Amino acid sequence: MDLTIISTYRCNSHCSTCNIWQHPTRLENEISLDVLEKIPAGIDNLNISGGEPSLRADLAEMVAILHPKARKMEISSNGLLPQRLEPIVQKYPDIKIRFSLDGVAEVSNAIRGEKNGFQTKVQGLKRLKELGGCDLGFAVTIQDDNVQDLDYLYHLTREMGVELSTSSLHNGFQFHKNDNFPYDRTRVAHGIENLIVQMLKTASVKNWFRAYLNLGLMGKILGNQRMIACTAATDFVFVDPWSDVYACNVRADLRIGNLKTHSWDEIYHGEQALAIRKAVSACSQNCWMVGTARTAMRNPVITSLPKFGPLWWVVLNKIRATLGLRIPFEQYVNFNDSGHQPVGVKRVSYLEIPSTRHPLRQEQGQHYDSFGVFDNH
């Protein structure tokens, strides 16, 4: 099972696709170390995310508690404070760290509302590599404004000897907005094809299966039905800064319980969890995010292996890519049935625009009520 812990909703980026930074948590309300002790051992992938986790003064203590509980541990960071991760990487060189980088310097800085963010992240990741980090990389959220930069980002990571993770625009209750749709779905989807081919041509098995994940992103961007059914609440759970446990970070109605008041077993094996799993099986959201997509691809018996479907696609198209044959993407995704297209909407860069922050309420279960229903079609 995979687990994502949102350590804080405080953030020092001002992203145009996420308004977390406008709705920070209060320091005294954020998930405590005592609560983290309740997380069980045996987690497959455990991700500390945010907001921006490096803003937690006790991040090193969080890692010390959680690292022994997971087969693989990750910190998802915006990369603006890389020096705070240096002692963590020195102590845990196997820890997976991803810095958000959304295009060439000018594009990334504009999308993420960061001054000199690109340079800070690149230099910071190089420094973490010098300190012994062995699973480092950048993460890009693919959208209209940066799809043309995918080849650049891929070659940058290859030159640096680090990884490239991908996601696409999507909506969820933690973003506090519901307009994260591509303007030109077909163009953005086609823009991923060469990245898939390049990943399949490498000698990295990890890249081959990333290629399949990117194929799923193409389908999600086009509004196609997701390639594999979601297994959130079974193979993946999401814990927010108030210690509330959710099936995922899209539907605020799929709350399973709270780790402050209950044990892990009471939450994960309780009646509410059973009801939430039934709701997930009937969910109409069309998400394809790394957390829930990766778990959906995984063999339920031997979790280190994939299901047959992804495995067969990888083998077949690895052969095609190696032989220089064309990959027939139209056989796997439907370019003729694109979903909702926003009209007259433009994402605004907050790089130079100040904005008032509204700290989120403390009351349990009411953090997200005012932000409506989130749609991913």
C-alpha positions as CSV (number, residue, x, y, z in Angstrom):
1,M,0.0,0.0,0.0
2,D,1.1,3.6,-0.7
3,L,0.6,6.6,1.5
4,T,0.8,10.3,1.0
5,I,1.1,12.6,4.1
6,I,0.4,16.3,3.5
7,S,2.6,17.7,6.2
8,T,1.4,21.3,5.8
9,Y,-0.6,23.5,3.5
10,R,1.9,26.4,4.0
11,C,3.7,27.0,0.7
12,N,6.3,29.6,-0.6
13,S,5.4,29.0,-4.2
14,H,2.5,31.0,-5.8
15,C,1.4,28.5,-8.5
16,S,-1.2,29.4,-11.0
17,T,-2.6,25.9,-10.9
18,C,-2.9,25.5,-7.2
19,N,-4.1,27.9,-4.5
20,I,-2.8,26.0,-1.5
21,W,-0.5,29.0,-0.8
22,Q,-3.5,31.2,-0.4
23,H,-5.0,28.9,2.3
24,P,-2.2,27.9,4.6
25,T,-2.6,25.7,7.7
26,R,-1.8,27.1,11.1
27,L,1.4,25.7,12.5
28,E,-0.3,24.5,15.7
29,N,-2.9,22.4,13.8
30,E,-0.5,20.5,11.6
31,I,-0.1,16.7,12.0
32,S,2.2,15.9,14.9
33,L,5.1,13.5,15.4
34,D,3.0,11.5,17.9
35,V,0.3,11.0,15.2
36,L,3.0,9.9,12.7
37,E,4.1,7.2,15.1
38,K,0.7,5.6,14.4
39,I,1.5,4.9,10.8
40,P,2.2,1.2,10.4
41,A,5.3,-0.4,9.0
42,G,5.3,-2.1,5.6
43,I,4.2,0.8,3.5
44,D,5.4,0.4,-0.1
45,N,5.8,4.1,-1.1
46,L,5.4,6.8,1.5
47,N,5.4,10.4,0.3
48,I,5.8,13.5,2.5
49,S,4.2,16.3,0.5
50,G,2.5,19.6,1.0
51,G,2.1,22.6,0.6
52,E,5.8,22.7,1.0
53,P,7.2,20.1,3.5
54,S,10.6,21.9,3.9
55,L,8.7,24.6,5.8
56,R,8.2,22.1,8.6
57,A,10.9,22.8,11.1
58,D,10.6,19.2,12.3
59,L,10.9,17.6,8.8
60,A,14.0,15.7,9.8
61,E,12.2,14.3,12.8
62,M,9.3,13.3,10.6
63,V,11.6,11.4,8.2
64,A,13.3,9.7,11.2
65,I,9.9,8.3,12.2
66,L,8.6,7.4,8.8
67,H,11.7,6.2,6.9
68,P,11.8,2.8,8.7
69,K,8.1,2.2,7.9
70,A,8.4,2.3,4.1
71,R,10.1,0.3,1.4
72,K,10.5,3.6,-0.4
73,M,10.2,7.1,1.0
74,E,9.8,10.3,-1.0
75,I,9.7,14.0,-0.3
76,S,7.8,16.1,-2.8
77,S,9.2,19.6,-2.6
78,N,9.1,22.8,-4.6
79,G,12.9,22.9,-4.2
80,L,13.1,26.5,-3.1
81,L,14.8,25.6,0.2
82,P,17.1,22.7,-0.9
83,Q,19.5,23.4,2.0
84,R,16.9,22.1,4.4
85,L,17.0,18.7,2.7
86,E,20.8,18.4,2.7
87,P,21.1,16.8,6.2
88,I,18.3,14.4,5.4
89,V,19.9,13.2,2.2
90,Q,23.2,12.8,4.0
91,K,21.6,10.5,6.5
92,Y,19.2,8.8,4.1
93,P,20.8,8.8,0.7
94,D,18.2,6.4,-0.7
95,I,15.4,8.8,0.0
96,K,13.5,9.8,-3.1
97,I,13.3,13.6,-3.7
98,R,11.5,15.4,-6.4
99,F,11.6,19.1,-7.1
100,S,8.8,20.7,-9.0
101,L,10.1,22.2,-12.3
102,D,7.5,23.2,-14.9
103,G,9.5,24.1,-18.0
104,V,12.4,26.2,-19.1
105,A,13.4,28.9,-16.6
106,E,11.0,31.7,-17.7
107,V,8.1,29.3,-18.1
108,S,8.6,27.5,-14.8
109,N,9.0,30.6,-12.8
110,A,5.9,32.2,-14.3
111,I,3.7,29.0,-13.8
112,R,4.9,28.6,-10.2
113,G,5.1,32.2,-9.2
114,E,8.7,32.0,-8.2
115,K,11.6,34.4,-8.6
116,N,14.8,32.6,-9.7
117,G,13.1,29.3,-8.7
118,F,14.5,27.4,-11.7
119,Q,18.1,28.1,-10.9
120,T,17.6,27.4,-7.2
121,K,16.1,24.0,-8.0
122,V,18.8,22.9,-10.5
123,Q,21.7,24.0,-8.3
124,G,20.0,22.5,-5.2
125,L,19.5,19.1,-6.8
126,K,23.1,19.1,-8.0
127,R,24.2,19.7,-4.5
128,L,22.0,16.9,-3.1
129,K,23.6,14.6,-5.7
130,E,27.1,15.7,-4.5
131,L,26.0,14.8,-1.0
132,G,25.2,11.2,-2.0
133,G,21.5,11.4,-3.0
134,C,20.8,8.5,-5.3
135,D,17.1,8.9,-6.2
136,L,16.7,12.6,-7.2
137,G,14.7,14.2,-9.9
138,F,12.3,16.9,-11.1
139,A,8.5,16.6,-11.4
140,V,6.6,18.5,-14.1
141,T,2.9,19.1,-14.2
142,I,2.1,19.0,-18.0
143,Q,-0.1,21.7,-19.3
144,D,-0.6,23.9,-22.4
145,D,2.1,26.4,-21.2
146,N,4.9,23.9,-20.9
147,V,4.2,20.8,-23.0
148,Q,6.6,22.2,-25.6
149,D,9.4,22.0,-23.0
150,L,9.1,18.3,-22.2
151,D,12.0,17.4,-24.5
152,Y,14.2,20.0,-22.8
153,L,13.3,18.8,-19.3
154,Y,14.0,15.2,-20.3
155,H,17.4,16.0,-21.7
156,L,18.2,18.2,-18.7
157,T,17.5,15.3,-16.3
158,R,19.5,12.9,-18.5
159,E,22.5,15.3,-18.4
160,M,22.3,15.7,-14.7
161,G,21.8,12.0,-14.1
162,V,18.5,12.5,-12.3
163,E,14.9,11.4,-12.9
164,L,11.9,13.0,-14.5
165,S,8.4,12.4,-13.1
166,T,5.2,13.7,-14.8
167,S,1.7,14.5,-13.9
168,S,-1.0,16.5,-15.7
169,L,-3.4,19.3,-14.7
170,H,-6.1,17.9,-12.4
171,N,-8.5,19.2,-9.8
172,G,-8.8,18.3,-6.2
173,F,-10.0,19.7,-2.9
174,Q,-6.5,20.7,-1.7
175,F,-6.0,23.0,-4.7
176,H,-9.0,25.2,-3.9
177,K,-9.9,25.7,-7.5
178,N,-11.8,23.8,-10.2
179,D,-10.5,25.1,-13.5
180,N,-7.4,22.9,-14.1
181,F,-8.3,21.8,-17.6
182,P,-6.1,21.9,-20.7
183,Y,-7.2,24.6,-23.2
184,D,-6.1,22.3,-26.2
185,R,-6.4,18.7,-25.1
186,T,-5.3,17.2,-28.4
187,R,-2.2,19.4,-28.7
188,V,-1.1,18.6,-25.1
189,A,-1.7,14.9,-25.5
190,H,0.3,14.7,-28.7
191,G,3.1,16.6,-27.0
192,I,3.7,13.7,-24.7
193,E,4.3,11.1,-27.4
194,N,8.0,11.8,-28.0
195,L,8.7,11.7,-24.2
196,I,7.2,8.2,-24.2
197,V,9.3,7.1,-27.1
198,Q,12.5,8.5,-25.6
199,M,11.8,6.7,-22.2
200,L,11.2,3.4,-24.0
201,K,14.5,3.7,-25.8
202,T,16.5,3.8,-22.5
203,A,17.9,0.9,-20.6
204,S,15.9,1.8,-17.5
205,V,13.0,-0.5,-16.6
206,K,11.7,2.3,-14.4
207,N,11.5,4.6,-17.5
208,W,9.7,1.9,-19.5
209,F,6.9,1.9,-16.9
210,R,7.0,5.6,-16.6
211,A,6.2,5.6,-20.4
212,Y,3.0,3.6,-19.6
213,L,2.1,6.1,-16.9
214,N,2.6,8.9,-19.5
215,L,0.3,7.0,-21.8
216,G,-2.3,7.1,-19.1
217,L,-1.7,10.9,-18.8
218,M,-2.4,11.2,-22.5
219,G,-5.8,9.5,-22.0
220,K,-6.6,11.6,-18.9
221,I,-5.7,14.9,-20.7
222,L,-8.0,13.8,-23.6
223,G,-10.8,13.0,-21.2
224,N,-10.7,9.3,-22.0
225,Q,-11.8,6.8,-19.3
226,R,-8.8,5.8,-17.2
227,M,-6.9,2.8,-18.3
228,I,-7.0,0.8,-15.0
229,A,-9.7,1.1,-12.3
230,C,-8.7,3.1,-9.3
231,T,-7.9,1.3,-6.1
232,A,-7.8,4.3,-3.7
233,A,-8.7,3.5,-0.1
234,T,-7.4,0.0,-0.7
235,D,-3.9,0.4,-2.1
236,F,-3.5,4.1,-1.5
237,V,-4.6,6.6,1.2
238,F,-4.0,10.3,1.8
239,V,-3.5,12.0,5.2
240,D,-4.1,15.7,5.4
241,P,-2.5,18.2,7.8
242,W,-5.3,17.7,10.4
243,S,-4.6,14.0,10.5
244,D,-7.8,13.2,8.5
245,V,-7.4,10.1,6.4
246,Y,-9.0,10.2,2.9
247,A,-9.2,7.7,0.0
248,C,-7.5,10.3,-2.2
249,N,-7.0,14.1,-2.6
250,V,-9.8,14.7,-5.0
251,R,-13.0,13.9,-3.2
252,A,-13.5,15.4,0.2
253,D,-16.5,13.2,0.8
254,L,-14.2,10.1,0.9
255,R,-13.0,10.7,4.4
256,I,-12.2,7.5,6.3
257,G,-11.3,8.7,9.8
258,N,-8.9,10.7,11.9
259,L,-5.5,9.5,13.3
260,K,-5.7,11.7,16.3
261,T,-8.7,10.0,17.7
262,H,-8.4,6.4,16.3
263,S,-5.7,3.9,15.6
264,W,-4.6,2.9,12.0
265,D,-6.3,-0.5,12.2
266,E,-9.6,1.1,13.4
267,I,-9.5,3.5,10.4
268,Y,-8.2,1.2,7.7
269,H,-10.2,-1.9,8.6
270,G,-13.4,-0.2,10.0
271,E,-16.9,0.0,8.6
272,Q,-16.3,3.5,7.2
273,A,-13.4,2.2,5.1
274,L,-15.5,-0.5,3.6
275,A,-18.2,2.0,2.6
276,I,-15.5,4.3,1.1
277,R,-14.1,1.5,-0.9
278,K,-17.5,0.8,-2.4
279,A,-17.8,4.5,-3.3
280,V,-14.4,4.4,-5.0
281,S,-15.4,1.4,-7.1
282,A,-18.4,3.6,-8.4
283,C,-16.4,6.8,-8.7
284,S,-16.9,8.7,-11.9
285,Q,-13.8,11.0,-11.5
286,N,-11.3,10.5,-14.3
287,C,-8.1,10.9,-12.4
288,W,-4.7,9.6,-13.3
289,M,-2.2,10.8,-10.7
290,V,1.1,9.0,-9.9
291,G,-0.1,7.9,-6.4
292,T,-3.3,6.1,-7.5
293,A,-2.1,5.2,-11.0
294,R,1.0,3.5,-9.8
295,T,-0.9,1.4,-7.2
296,A,-3.5,0.5,-9.9
297,M,-0.7,-0.8,-12.1
298,R,0.7,-2.9,-9.3
299,N,0.2,-6.7,-9.0
300,P,-2.0,-7.1,-6.0
301,V,-0.2,-10.3,-4.9
302,I,3.4,-9.4,-5.6
303,T,3.5,-5.7,-5.2
304,S,7.0,-5.3,-6.7
305,L,5.6,-6.5,-10.1
306,P,3.1,-4.9,-12.5
307,K,-0.2,-6.3,-13.7
308,F,-0.2,-8.1,-17.0
309,G,-1.8,-5.3,-19.0
310,P,0.9,-2.6,-18.3
311,L,3.6,-5.3,-18.6
312,W,2.4,-6.5,-22.0
313,W,2.2,-2.8,-23.3
314,V,5.7,-2.1,-22.1
315,V,7.2,-5.2,-23.7
316,L,5.4,-4.7,-27.0
317,N,6.3,-1.0,-27.3
318,K,9.8,-1.3,-25.9
319,I,10.4,-3.6,-28.9
320,R,8.8,-1.1,-31.3
321,A,10.9,1.8,-29.9
322,T,14.1,-0.2,-30.0
323,L,13.5,-1.2,-33.7
324,G,12.6,2.4,-34.6
325,L,9.0,1.5,-35.4
326,R,6.2,3.9,-34.8
327,I,4.1,3.5,-31.7
328,P,0.4,3.5,-32.7
329,F,-0.8,5.9,-29.9
330,E,-4.3,6.1,-31.5
331,Q,-4.8,2.4,-30.6
332,Y,-4.4,3.2,-26.9
333,V,-6.0,6.6,-26.6
334,N,-9.0,8.3,-28.3
335,F,-8.0,11.6,-29.9
336,N,-11.5,12.0,-31.3
337,D,-13.4,12.2,-28.0
338,S,-11.8,15.1,-26.1
339,G,-13.5,16.2,-22.9
340,H,-14.5,19.6,-21.6
341,Q,-12.6,22.6,-23.2
342,P,-12.5,25.8,-21.1
343,V,-13.6,28.9,-23.1
344,G,-12.3,32.4,-22.3
345,V,-10.4,31.2,-19.2
346,K,-6.7,32.0,-18.7
347,R,-4.5,30.8,-15.8
348,V,-2.9,33.9,-14.3
349,S,0.7,34.0,-13.1
350,Y,1.1,35.2,-9.5
351,L,4.8,36.0,-9.9
352,E,4.2,39.7,-9.6
353,I,0.7,39.8,-8.1
354,P,0.4,40.0,-4.3
355,S,-2.6,38.1,-2.8
356,T,-4.1,37.9,0.6
357,R,-3.8,34.6,2.5
358,H,-6.8,33.0,4.3
359,P,-5.7,30.4,6.8
360,L,-7.9,27.4,6.8
361,R,-10.3,26.6,9.6
362,Q,-9.4,24.1,12.3
363,E,-12.8,22.5,12.7
364,Q,-12.6,18.8,11.8
365,G,-14.3,17.8,8.5
366,Q,-15.0,21.4,7.4
367,H,-11.7,22.4,5.8
368,Y,-12.9,21.9,2.3
369,D,-16.6,22.5,2.4
370,S,-16.7,25.9,0.8
371,F,-14.7,24.9,-2.4
372,G,-17.4,22.9,-4.1
373,V,-17.3,19.7,-6.2
374,F,-14.1,18.9,-8.1
375,D,-14.3,17.6,-11.6
376,N,-11.7,15.6,-13.6
377,H,-13.2,14.8,-17.0
